[in-house]
Amino acid sequence: MLGFAQKLVLFISFLPYMSLAAYDGWLHEKSRKVPMLEQCFHALVAIALIVLVWSLFSHHPAFAIPALCIFAIAALVDEIGFHKMLENRERRLHHMAYACFAIFVATAFFLKAFQ
């Protein structure tokens, strides 16, 4: 179980990803029309992310790996299926966001939040 300081470190490691994801979500509302099927994948990514974060912070590690796998698969399908034709600016934003997400996951593993 994570202590307060570890949860704080984990939370801080989550903020860069969350900030970039929120900005990307705002761009979806302002700069392009997102098809319904893509919105479904975004919803699946969001649900998996919520379960992942909940499981890591509330010490329910049995849900963490499945949520992480669902997140990764849905995000990969979203990237490959819908984001090929995006402007370079938005593609770079996605790459930065996934790098920040990887840092969050690595931090969680380092803190043994998945155990």
Buried (B, 14 or more C-beta within 10 A) or exposed (E): EBEEEBBEBBBEBBEBBBEBBEEBEEBBEEEEEBEEEBEEBBEBBBBBBEBBBEBBBEEEBEBBEEBBEBBBBBBEBBBEEBEEEBEEEBBEBBEBBBEBBEBBBEBBEEBEBBE
